[in-house]
Amino acid sequence: MAQQIQDLVASIRKDGIEVAQKEAAQIIADAKQQADALLREARKEAAALVENAQREMDTRDQSARSSLQQASRDVQLSLKKEILTQLDALLVKTVEKSFESKDLISLIEKVVSMEGNAASKQVQLSEKDFSALAAQLKTQLQKSLKEGLEIKPVASVSSGFRLAEKDGSGFYDFSAEETAALLKPFLSAAIADIVFGQAK
């Protein structure tokens, strides 16, 4: 009987060990499956994070490129505008210089003679030009002055002159600014292209 008990205990022990081993194997298999599932999920999340980060970087990169392109265009437009402003000022200064003394007197004389009907007209000069040129103008324009032409200084004229109606109904502006604006379209096509960016 002792042998039977021993055999029974051995059998129970053997069955218990087998069951325990099966359970352990099942636990290990389940744990491995869970670990594999977790690893797959982690890889998926990592790939999604990398993809999102790449998309964000691409968006930022595109945005930075667009900003650089816009800044480049803005600088070019600003530079072009500044160059045009400087060239306009240079053209005005050149015209102002050509309006000095004898050249201005000659121009006034030609405009007055072309206009005719001097009795209703008035030559308006800057105070500086009037002081410097009045005597010479009176000599050159004697005939027109006898017909009623007037020569007077006007604060609103800074350079050049205006030929105005005495009643204030209108005037021709021969200031440096207006003359430069009139000359600008007649520059050669090559100069217009260099200066203003458009060949005509």
LUMLUM-716151 format. One line per 10 residues: number of its first residue (from 1); for each residue x, y, z of N, C-alpha, C. Coordinates in Angstrom, 2 decimals, always signed. Example, Ala and Ser with C-alpha at 12.3 -4.5 7.8 and 13.67 -1.06 7.14 Angstrom:
residues 2
1 = +13.19:-5.69:+7.80:+12.30:-4.50:+7.80:+13.20:-3.30:+7.80; +12.85:-2.25:+7.08:+13.67:-1.06:+7.14:+12.90:+0.03:+7.87 .
END
This chain:
residues 200
1 = +0.83:-1.18:+0.00:+0.00:+0.00:+0.00:+0.88:+1.24:+0.00; +1.93:+1.17:+0.70:+2.86:+2.29:+0.73:+3.37:+2.56:-0.67; +3.55:+1.49:-1.42:+4.03:+1.62:-2.79:+2.96:+2.29:-3.62; +1.75:+1.94:-3.43:+0.65:+2.52:-4.18:+0.54:+4.01:-3.89; +0.72:+4.31:-2.60:+0.64:+5.73:-2.21:+1.79:+6.47:-2.88; +2.92:+5.86:-2.87:+4.08:+6.50:-3.47:+3.86:+6.67:-4.97; +3.32:+5.61:-5.61:+3.05:+5.70:-7.05:+2.01:+6.78:-7.33; +1.02:+6.85:-6.45:-0.05:+7.85:-6.59:+0.53:+9.25:-6.44; +1.38:+9.42:-5.45:+2.02:+10.74:-5.22:+2.88:+11.08:-6.41; +3.62:+10.09:-6.90:+4.49:+10.33:-8.05:+3.66:+10.70:-9.26 .
11 = +2.51:+10.00:-9.43:+1.63:+10.26:-10.57:+1.03:+11.67:-10.46; +0.61:+12.02:-9.23:+0.02:+13.36:-9.00:+1.08:+14.43:-9.27; +2.29:+14.13:-8.76:+3.38:+15.09:-8.94:+3.66:+15.26:-10.44; +3.71:+14.11:-11.15:+4.01:+14.16:-12.57:+2.92:+14.92:-13.31; +1.64:+14.60:-12.98:+0.52:+15.29:-13.62:+0.56:+16.78:-13.29; +0.88:+17.10:-12.02:+0.95:+18.51:-11.58:+2.04:+19.26:-12.31; +3.19:+18.58:-12.49:+4.32:+19.24:-13.17:+3.96:+19.46:-14.63; +3.33:+18.48:-15.25:+2.94:+18.63:-16.66:+1.94:+19.76:-16.82; +0.95:+19.78:-15.92:-0.06:+20.85:-15.97:+0.62:+22.21:-15.76; +1.53:+22.25:-14.78:+2.23:+23.50:-14.48:+3.08:+23.91:-15.68 .
21 = +3.72:+22.92:-16.33:+4.56:+23.25:-17.49:+3.69:+23.75:-18.65; +2.51:+23.08:-18.83:+1.59:+23.52:-19.88:+1.12:+24.95:-19.61; +0.76:+25.19:-18.35:+0.28:+26.52:-17.98:+1.39:+27.56:-18.16; +2.61:+27.18:-17.76:+3.75:+28.08:-17.91:+3.98:+28.36:-19.39; +3.91:+27.29:-20.23:+4.11:+27.47:-21.67:+3.03:+28.37:-22.25; +1.78:+28.19:-21.77:+0.67:+29.02:-22.24:+0.87:+30.47:-21.82; +1.30:+30.67:-20.57:+1.55:+32.03:-20.05:+2.65:+32.69:-20.88; +3.71:+31.92:-21.17:+4.83:+32.46:-21.96:+4.35:+32.80:-23.37; +3.55:+31.89:-23.97:+3.03:+32.14:-25.33:+2.14:+33.37:-25.35; +1.25:+33.46:-24.33:+0.37:+34.64:-24.23:+1.19:+35.92:-24.06 .
31 = +2.19:+35.86:-23.19:+3.04:+37.03:-22.94:+3.78:+37.42:-24.22; +4.25:+36.39:-24.97:+4.96:+36.67:-26.21:+4.02:+37.32:-27.23; +2.79:+36.83:-27.32:+1.80:+37.41:-28.22:+1.51:+38.86:-27.84; +1.33:+39.08:-26.54:+1.07:+40.45:-26.07:+2.27:+41.36:-26.36; +3.47:+40.82:-26.14:+4.68:+41.60:-26.40:+4.78:+41.92:-27.89; +4.48:+40.92:-28.75:+4.51:+41.15:-30.19:+3.47:+42.20:-30.60; +2.28:+42.10:-30.02:+1.21:+43.06:-30.33:+1.63:+44.47:-29.88; +2.20:+44.55:-28.66:+2.65:+45.85:-28.15:+3.77:+46.41:-29.03; +4.67:+45.53:-29.45:+5.78:+45.96:-30.30:+5.26:+46.46:-31.65; +4.30:+45.74:-32.26:+3.71:+46.18:-33.52:+3.03:+47.54:-33.36 .
41 = +2.28:+47.68:-32.28:+1.58:+48.94:-31.99:+2.58:+50.09:-31.79; +3.65:+49.80:-31.05:+4.68:+50.81:-30.79:+5.36:+51.22:-32.11; +5.63:+50.22:-32.97:+6.25:+50.54:-34.26:+5.32:+51.39:-35.13; +4.02:+51.04:-35.11:+3.02:+51.81:-35.86:+2.99:+53.25:-35.38; +2.94:+53.42:-34.05:+2.91:+54.77:-33.47:+4.18:+55.54:-33.80; +5.33:+54.84:-33.71:+6.60:+55.50:-34.03:+6.62:+55.93:-35.49; +6.12:+55.07:-36.39:+6.08:+55.42:-37.82:+5.17:+56.61:-38.06; +4.01:+56.61:-37.36:+3.08:+57.73:-37.50:+3.70:+59.02:-36.99; +4.43:+58.94:-35.86:+5.10:+60.13:-35.31:+6.16:+60.65:-36.28; +6.94:+59.72:-36.85:+7.98:+60.12:-37.81:+7.34:+60.76:-39.04 .
51 = +6.24:+60.16:-39.53:+5.54:+60.69:-40.70:+4.98:+62.09:-40.41; +4.37:+62.26:-39.23:+3.84:+63.58:-38.85:+4.96:+64.61:-38.73; +6.06:+64.18:-38.10:+7.20:+65.09:-37.95:+7.75:+65.48:-39.32; +7.83:+64.52:-40.26:+8.32:+64.81:-41.61:+7.39:+65.78:-42.33; +6.06:+65.53:-42.17:+5.08:+66.43:-42.78:+5.22:+67.85:-42.24; +5.38:+67.94:-40.91:+5.56:+69.26:-40.28:+6.82:+69.95:-40.80; +7.90:+69.17:-40.89:+9.16:+69.74:-41.39:+9.00:+70.19:-42.84; +8.31:+69.38:-43.66:+8.09:+69.75:-45.06:+7.26:+71.03:-45.15; +6.22:+71.10:-44.30:+5.36:+72.30:-44.29:+6.17:+73.53:-43.88; +6.97:+73.37:-42.81:+7.80:+74.50:-42.36:+8.81:+74.89:-43.42 .
61 = +9.39:+73.87:-44.07:+10.37:+74.13:-45.12:+9.72:+74.89:-46.27; +8.54:+74.44:-46.69:+7.81:+75.11:-47.77:+7.44:+76.53:-47.37; +7.01:+76.68:-46.13:+6.65:+78.01:-45.63:+7.87:+78.94:-45.60; +9.00:+78.39:-45.17:+10.23:+79.18:-45.13:+10.65:+79.58:-46.54; +10.53:+78.65:-47.49:+10.88:+78.97:-48.88:+9.96:+80.05:-49.43; +8.66:+79.91:-49.16:+7.70:+80.92:-49.63:+8.02:+82.27:-49.03; +8.34:+82.29:-47.73:+8.69:+83.54:-47.06:+9.94:+84.16:-47.67; +10.94:+83.30:-47.96:+12.17:+83.80:-48.59:+11.90:+84.36:-49.98; +11.07:+83.66:-50.75:+10.73:+84.14:-52.09:+10.01:+85.48:-52.02; +9.06:+85.58:-51.07:+8.31:+86.83:-50.90:+9.24:+87.95:-50.47 .
71 = +10.13:+87.64:-49.53:+11.09:+88.66:-49.07:+11.99:+89.10:-50.21; +12.41:+88.14:-51.05:+13.25:+88.47:-52.20:+12.50:+89.38:-53.17; +11.23:+89.06:-53.44:+10.42:+89.92:-54.32:+10.26:+91.31:-53.72; +9.99:+91.36:-52.41:+9.82:+92.65:-51.73:+11.08:+93.50:-51.83; +12.24:+92.85:-51.63:+13.51:+93.58:-51.70:+13.73:+94.09:-53.13; +13.44:+93.25:-54.14:+13.61:+93.67:-55.53:+12.71:+94.85:-55.86; +11.44:+94.77:-55.44:+10.50:+95.87:-55.71:+10.92:+97.14:-55.00; +11.35:+96.98:-53.75:+11.79:+98.14:-52.96:+13.02:+98.77:-53.58; +13.96:+97.93:-54.02:+15.18:+98.42:-54.65:+14.85:+99.12:-55.97; +13.97:+98.51:-56.77:+13.57:+99.13:-58.03:+12.92:+100.49:-57.78 .
81 = +12.04:+100.53:-56.78:+11.36:+101.79:-56.45:+12.38:+102.85:-56.02; +13.33:+102.45:-55.19:+14.36:+103.39:-54.72:+15.23:+103.88:-55.86; +15.60:+102.97:-56.77:+16.41:+103.36:-57.93:+15.63:+104.34:-58.81; +14.35:+104.03:-59.05:+13.53:+104.93:-59.87:+13.40:+106.30:-59.22; +13.24:+106.32:-57.89:+13.16:+107.59:-57.17:+14.45:+108.39:-57.35; +15.59:+107.70:-57.20:+16.88:+108.37:-57.35:+17.08:+108.87:-58.78; +16.70:+108.04:-59.76:+16.86:+108.45:-61.15:+15.92:+109.60:-61.51; +14.71:+109.58:-60.97:+13.79:+110.70:-61.18:+14.39:+111.98:-60.61; +14.94:+111.89:-59.41:+15.57:+113.06:-58.77:+16.76:+113.54:-59.60; +17.53:+112.60:-60.15:+18.67:+112.97:-60.98:+18.21:+113.67:-62.26 .
91 = +17.15:+113.16:-62.86:+16.61:+113.79:-64.06:+16.12:+115.21:-63.75; +15.43:+115.37:-62.61:+14.95:+116.70:-62.21:+16.13:+117.64:-61.99; +17.18:+117.16:-61.32:+18.37:+118.01:-61.08:+19.04:+118.41:-62.39; +19.08:+117.47:-63.34:+19.68:+117.76:-64.64:+18.87:+118.84:-65.36; +17.53:+118.71:-65.29:+16.68:+119.72:-65.93:+16.84:+121.06:-65.21; +16.87:+121.03:-63.87:+17.07:+122.27:-63.10:+18.36:+122.97:-63.53; +19.42:+122.18:-63.69:+20.72:+122.74:-64.08:+20.62:+123.38:-65.46; +19.86:+122.75:-66.36:+19.73:+123.31:-67.71:+18.86:+124.57:-67.72; +18.12:+124.81:-66.64:+17.27:+126.01:-66.55:+18.02:+127.21:-65.98; +19.33:+127.10:-65.86:+20.08:+128.21:-65.28:+20.28:+129.32:-66.30 .
101 = +20.21:+130.53:-65.84:+20.46:+131.80:-66.56:+20.05:+131.83:-68.02; +21.01:+131.85:-68.94:+20.73:+132.08:-70.35:+19.79:+131.04:-70.94; +19.95:+129.78:-70.51:+19.07:+128.72:-71.04:+17.62:+128.98:-70.65; +17.40:+129.39:-69.43:+16.03:+129.67:-68.97:+15.46:+130.88:-69.69; +16.27:+131.92:-69.85:+15.81:+133.13:-70.56:+15.42:+132.77:-71.98; +16.25:+131.99:-72.65:+15.98:+131.59:-74.03:+14.68:+130.77:-74.11; +14.47:+129.86:-73.17:+13.26:+129.04:-73.15:+12.03:+129.90:-72.92; +12.09:+130.83:-71.96:+10.95:+131.72:-71.68:+10.62:+132.54:-72.93; +11.64:+133.07:-73.57:+11.45:+133.88:-74.78:+10.73:+133.08:-75.87; +11.16:+131.83:-76.08:+10.55:+130.99:-77.12:+9.10:+130.66:-76.78 .
111 = +8.83:+130.31:-75.52:+7.47:+129.94:-75.12:+6.54:+131.14:-75.27; +7.00:+132.33:-74.83:+6.16:+133.53:-74.92:+5.88:+133.87:-76.38; +6.90:+133.77:-77.23:+6.70:+134.12:-78.66:+5.77:+133.10:-79.34; +5.83:+131.84:-78.96:+4.96:+130.82:-79.55:+3.52:+130.99:-79.08; +3.34:+131.43:-77.86:+2.00:+131.53:-77.28:+1.22:+132.71:-77.87; +1.91:+133.80:-78.15:+1.22:+134.98:-78.67:+0.33:+135.60:-77.60; -0.45:+136.61:-77.95:-1.36:+137.30:-77.03:-0.72:+137.53:-75.66; +0.40:+138.22:-75.65:+1.17:+138.46:-74.43:+0.40:+139.29:-73.41; -0.60:+140.05:-73.88:-1.34:+140.96:-72.97:-2.01:+140.22:-71.83; -2.44:+138.99:-72.06:-3.17:+138.25:-71.02:-2.28:+137.31:-70.22 .
121 = -0.97:+137.33:-70.50:-0.07:+136.34:-69.89:+0.82:+136.93:-68.80; +1.33:+135.99:-68.01:+2.21:+136.35:-66.89:+3.30:+135.27:-66.78; +4.55:+135.68:-66.76:+5.65:+134.74:-66.55:+5.92:+134.71:-65.05; +5.78:+133.53:-64.47:+5.98:+133.37:-63.02:+7.28:+132.62:-62.79; +8.15:+133.20:-61.97:+9.46:+132.62:-61.66:+9.61:+132.43:-60.16; +10.62:+131.64:-59.78:+10.96:+131.56:-58.35:+11.57:+132.91:-57.97; +11.51:+133.24:-56.70:+12.06:+134.53:-56.25:+13.54:+134.63:-56.57; +14.26:+133.53:-56.43:+15.70:+133.52:-56.71:+15.96:+133.81:-58.18; +15.25:+133.10:-59.08:+15.44:+133.33:-60.52:+14.97:+134.73:-60.93; +13.90:+135.20:-60.31:+13.41:+136.55:-60.63:+14.47:+137.58:-60.31 .
131 = +15.08:+137.45:-59.10:+16.13:+138.41:-58.70:+17.32:+138.36:-59.66; +17.69:+137.15:-60.10:+18.88:+137.00:-60.94:+18.62:+137.35:-62.40; +17.39:+137.14:-62.87:+17.15:+137.22:-64.31:+16.21:+138.33:-64.76; +15.58:+139.05:-63.85:+14.56:+140.04:-64.22:+15.08:+141.06:-65.22; +16.25:+141.61:-65.00:+16.78:+142.64:-65.89:+17.00:+142.10:-67.29; +17.58:+140.91:-67.40:+17.82:+140.32:-68.73:+16.51:+139.97:-69.43; +15.55:+139.46:-68.64:+14.25:+139.12:-69.23:+13.55:+140.36:-69.77; +13.64:+141.46:-69.02:+13.00:+142.71:-69.48:+13.61:+143.17:-70.79; +14.91:+142.97:-70.95:+15.58:+143.34:-72.20:+15.12:+142.42:-73.34; +15.12:+141.10:-73.09:+14.78:+140.12:-74.12:+13.29:+140.16:-74.50 .
141 = +12.44:+140.50:-73.55:+10.99:+140.43:-73.78:+10.35:+141.83:-73.88; +11.13:+142.84:-74.30:+10.65:+144.23:-74.35:+9.32:+144.34:-75.10; +9.27:+143.74:-76.28:+8.07:+143.86:-77.12:+6.85:+143.27:-76.41; +7.00:+142.05:-75.84:+5.89:+141.41:-75.14:+5.48:+142.18:-73.90; +6.45:+142.75:-73.19:+6.15:+143.55:-72.00:+5.34:+144.79:-72.37; +5.65:+145.40:-73.53:+4.89:+146.56:-74.00:+3.45:+146.17:-74.33; +3.27:+144.92:-74.78:+1.93:+144.43:-75.11:+1.12:+144.07:-73.86; +1.78:+144.00:-72.69:+1.06:+143.71:-71.45:+1.54:+142.49:-70.67; +2.54:+141.79:-71.19:+3.10:+140.64:-70.47:+3.67:+141.09:-69.13; +3.47:+140.29:-68.11:+4.02:+140.58:-66.79:+5.03:+139.51:-66.40 .
151 = +6.04:+139.91:-65.63:+7.02:+138.96:-65.07:+6.99:+139.17:-63.57; +6.76:+138.09:-62.81:+6.69:+138.26:-61.36:+7.18:+137.02:-60.62; +7.70:+137.24:-59.40:+8.12:+136.09:-58.58:+6.90:+135.47:-57.90; +6.92:+134.13:-57.80:+5.82:+133.40:-57.16:+6.43:+132.34:-56.25; +5.96:+132.30:-55.01:+6.52:+131.35:-54.03:+6.30:+129.89:-54.42; +5.22:+129.60:-55.15:+4.92:+128.20:-55.49:+5.78:+127.65:-56.63; +6.59:+128.50:-57.26:+7.50:+128.04:-58.31:+8.89:+127.92:-57.69; +9.45:+126.71:-57.73:+10.79:+126.51:-57.12:+11.89:+126.51:-58.16; +11.58:+126.07:-59.38:+12.58:+126.09:-60.45:+11.85:+126.16:-61.77; +12.55:+126.65:-62.80:+11.88:+126.79:-64.09:+10.94:+127.98:-64.05 .
161 = +9.79:+127.85:-64.74:+8.82:+128.95:-64.76:+7.44:+128.42:-65.13; +6.46:+129.29:-64.96:+5.10:+129.02:-65.44:+4.67:+130.17:-66.31; +3.95:+129.87:-67.39:+3.32:+130.89:-68.20:+1.84:+130.81:-67.88; +1.34:+131.82:-67.16:-0.01:+131.75:-66.62:-0.90:+132.82:-67.22; -2.18:+132.54:-67.22:-3.17:+133.57:-67.57:-3.25:+134.52:-66.38; -3.34:+135.80:-66.66:-3.40:+136.79:-65.58:-4.64:+136.60:-64.71; -5.72:+136.13:-65.32:-6.96:+135.96:-64.54:-6.97:+134.66:-63.72; -5.88:+133.87:-63.80:-5.76:+132.64:-63.01:-6.50:+131.46:-63.59; -6.99:+131.58:-64.82:-7.79:+130.50:-65.40:-6.95:+129.29:-65.84; -5.64:+129.44:-65.94:-4.81:+128.30:-66.33:-3.36:+128.71:-66.47 .
171 = -2.50:+127.71:-66.62:-1.08:+128.00:-66.81:-0.39:+126.79:-67.44; +0.75:+127.07:-68.06:+1.64:+126.02:-68.56:+2.78:+125.93:-67.57; +3.03:+124.71:-67.09:+4.06:+124.52:-66.06:+5.35:+124.02:-66.71; +6.39:+124.83:-66.61:+7.71:+124.45:-67.11:+8.70:+124.32:-65.95; +8.19:+123.81:-64.81:+9.08:+123.56:-63.67:+9.98:+122.38:-64.01; +11.06:+122.22:-63.27:+11.98:+121.10:-63.51:+11.25:+119.77:-63.35; +10.38:+119.68:-62.35:+9.66:+118.43:-62.09:+8.75:+118.07:-63.27; +7.96:+119.05:-63.72:+7.03:+118.80:-64.83:+7.78:+118.52:-66.13; +8.84:+119.26:-66.38:+9.61:+119.06:-67.60:+10.26:+117.67:-67.59; +10.79:+117.26:-66.43:+11.38:+115.92:-66.32:+10.32:+114.85:-66.56 .
181 = +9.12:+115.06:-66.02:+8.03:+114.09:-66.23:+7.65:+114.02:-67.70; +7.71:+115.16:-68.41:+7.40:+115.17:-69.83:+8.51:+114.50:-70.65; +9.75:+114.64:-70.21:+10.88:+114.06:-70.94:+10.98:+112.54:-70.76; +10.56:+112.06:-69.61:+10.74:+110.66:-69.24:+10.28:+109.68:-70.33; +9.08:+109.87:-70.93:+8.64:+108.91:-71.96:+9.48:+108.94:-73.23; +10.24:+110.03:-73.44:+11.00:+110.16:-74.67:+12.44:+109.67:-74.55; +12.79:+109.09:-73.42:+14.11:+108.50:-73.29:+14.21:+107.33:-74.25; +15.41:+107.00:-74.70:+15.56:+105.89:-75.64:+15.07:+104.59:-74.99; +14.71:+103.66:-75.85:+14.20:+102.37:-75.36:+15.21:+101.69:-74.46; +16.49:+101.77:-74.81:+17.53:+101.12:-73.99:+17.61:+101.76:-72.62 .
191 = +17.57:+103.10:-72.56:+17.63:+103.79:-71.26:+16.36:+103.50:-70.47; +15.22:+103.53:-71.13:+13.96:+103.23:-70.43:+13.99:+101.83:-69.85; +14.58:+100.88:-70.61:+14.66:+99.51:-70.11:+15.59:+99.43:-68.90; +16.73:+100.10:-68.98:+17.68:+100.09:-67.85:+17.09:+100.80:-66.65; +16.54:+101.99:-66.89:+16.07:+102.83:-65.79:+14.73:+102.37:-65.25; +13.80:+102.09:-66.14:+12.43:+101.82:-65.68:+12.00:+100.37:-65.85; +12.90:+99.53:-66.38:+12.60:+98.09:-66.46:+11.63:+97.73:-67.56; +11.45:+98.60:-68.54:+10.51:+98.25:-69.61:+10.95:+98.90:-70.91; +11.25:+98.10:-71.89:+11.64:+98.64:-73.19:+10.38:+99.09:-73.91; +10.46:+100.23:-74.55:+9.29:+100.72:-75.27:+9.62:+100.81:-76.75 .
END
